[in-house]
Amino acid sequence: MKVQKQQYVTIKGTKDGLTLHLDDSCSFDQLLQELEEMLSLKQYVQQTGPVIGVNVKVGNRLINTNQREKLETVIKQKRNLLVESIESNVITKDEALRLKKETEIVPVTKIVRSGQILKVKGDLLLIGDVNPGGEVNASGNIFVLGALKGIAHAGNDGNNQAVIAASLMKPSQLRIGEIINRAPDHTPHEGSEMECAYLNEDEEMVIERLQQLTHLRPNLTRFEGGI
């Protein structure tokens, strides 16, 4: 009885090109060998015609730089294939720490006075005021439990989904991503309701009551029911 060889590589065609699913239970050398054999089939060996994009999914396998280069070499060799991405379900400790830093909330208790700049990675939770001439700057969202009368720049790495919220919204300038709203023509709502600024679908800055964030950014909180 012939024992069927386990298949470590699965190739699927998509409207955007090819997706390679690589088994994560075999050795890397076994994987490379089968990948080379499969891509040696006639339909994949083409040096002319349009370039085909390839997305590689390696499952629960950690791929280092050297292994990544070997995969790209095998895929591109004598073929009109272009590696667009290599995706793994696991990341290095350094990468995990970097992501944690970029997504964590940084609480700060102080008054940001004129000439001062408070800049953080991740979301900023400021318990205090931002005086005229002061600036708060974050790669994520900005929440000011106090009066925002200076400058606030959220999403400084280009994140247009970031928001700016304040107990009293009277800024001299708001910036989300690359969109700037200088001295917004805005009268705070009566009462003590917090307000938030965000970019709509047309990348226009809008200021709303904070309660609207539940609908505007449903993924902002981890808890059901939102804000």
N, C-alpha and C positions, 0 to 999 in steps of 0.2 A: 504494500500500500504506500503510495507516494505521499509524503508529508508536504503540505503546502507551505511555502516560505512566508514568514510573516512580513507584511508590507509596512515599511517605516515611513514612506513618503506618499502623500496623496496630493494630486494636482487637480485643481478645479478652475475652470474657466469662468470669468465674470465679465460683465459689460466693460469693466475698467482694465481688464488684463487677466493675469493668472494669480491664483492664491495657492501657495505651497503650505500644506500642513505637515509638519515634521514631528515624528514620534519622539517623546521625551524619555522613553524607557530603555532605549538602546544606547550604545556608546556613540560618541560623536564621529568616530572613524567609520562605524557601520552606516551611520546616517549619510556621511559624505559619499561613501561608495555607492549606496543605492540611489542617491540623488544624481550622481554622475551617470549611472546606468540608465535611469529613467529619462534624463534630459538628453541622452544620446539617441533616443528614438527619433525617427525621421521627421516627425511633425514639429520637433522642437529645435532641430539643427537648421537654422536659417541665418544666412548672413546678409540677406537683402530683404526689402520690404519694410513696413513700419516697425518701429521699436515697440515692444510689448512690455508694459509695466508688470512687475512681479512683487507681490506682498507675501512675506514669509512669516509664518506663525510657528513658533518653536515650543509652545505649551509651557510646561513647568520646567524649563531648562534655562539655566543662567548662561548667557553667551558673552564671552569676553571679546576683546578687540581682535585678537588673533583669529578666533573661531569665526567671528563676523566677516573678516577679510577672506577667509577660506570659503565660506558660503558664497560670498559675492563672486569670487573667482570662478568657482564651479558653475554657477548659474550663468555668468556672462560669457564663458569660454566658447568661442566659435558660434555664438548665438546672438540674435537681435533682441536680447532680453535685458531689461534694466531693473535693478533692485530698487524699489521705492521705499520699502520699509522692512525691518526685521523686528517682530513683536514677540515679547516674552511675558509670561504671567508673573515672573519673579524679577526683582530688582536687587541691586547691591545695597548694603547697609548705608553707604554714603548717599546713594540716590534717595533712599527712604528718609534719611535725616534731612536732606535738602527739600524734599516734598513736604515733610512735616513742618519745616521752618516756614515754607512759603504759604501754607494753609492754616497755620495756627493763629489764634487771636492773641495780640500783644497788648496787655492792659498797662496803661500809664496814668498816673495821677499827678497832674501838674497844671500850671497855667503856661501856655505858650505865648510868650510876650513878643513885642515888636522886635524884629531882627533875628528871632530864633526859628530854627527849622527842626521839626521832629519827624524823622524818617524811619520807617520800619519795613521789614519783610513780612508779608502776610496781612491779616486784618488788624487795624488799629482800633482799640477801644480807649478813648481818652476821657478820663473823668476830670473835667476841668474846662476852662475856656481857651479859645484861640483868639487872642487880642488882635486888633488891626495891625498889620505889618508882620504878624506871625504866620507860620506855615506848618501844616501837617501833610505828610506825604507817605503813601503806602502802596505796596504792590497789589494789595487786595482792597477790601472795603474799609471805609472810615466811619466810625460811630463816635460822635462827640456828645457826652453827657454834660452839656454846658452850652455856652454861647459860641457860635462859630462866626467870628467877625473878620477873620483874616483870610488866608488862602488855604484851600484844601485840594489835594491832587490824589485821587484814588486810581487804582489800576495803572500805576506808573510803568508797568512792563507791557502795556498795550491791551490790557483787559478791559474791553468796553462794557462788560457785564457788571463791573464793580459799581457800588453805590456809595453815596455820602449821606449820612444822617446826622442831625443835630437837634438838641432840645430847643435852641433858638437859632434859626437859619437866617443870618444877616452877613453873608460872606462878601469880601471884596473881590474874590475870584474863585470859581469852581472849575476843576478840570477832571475829566474822567477819560482815561486812555490818552488820546491825542486831541480830544475835543475840549475846547476852552470856552467858558461862559464868563466874560468879564463883568464884574459888578452887576449881577442879575437884576433885572427890573422886576422886583418881587417884594410883595408885602406879606410878612408872615401872617399865618392864620391867627385869628383871635384866640386867646386862651393859652394853655401851656402844652398844646399838642406838639410832639416831635414831628419833624418833616424830613424828607429824603429827596435826594437828587439822583437821577438815573438817565440813561440814554435810551430813547425809544427806537423803533425799527428804522427810522429815518436818520438815526444818529443825532437827533436833536435833544438837548438837555431839558428835562422836565422836572419840576419840583412838586411833590405831592405829600399828603399826609402819610406818616410812617406806616400806618395800617395797610396802605396799598401794596406794600412790599410782599405781602402774602401771595398776592396774585401776580405781581410783576416779576418776582424772583422766587418761585416756589422752592427752589433747591437751596435757598440761603440758609435755612435752618434744618437741623437733623430731626426735630421733633414734629410730630403730626399736629397740624393746626397752625404751625408757623407762628408769626408775631401777633 
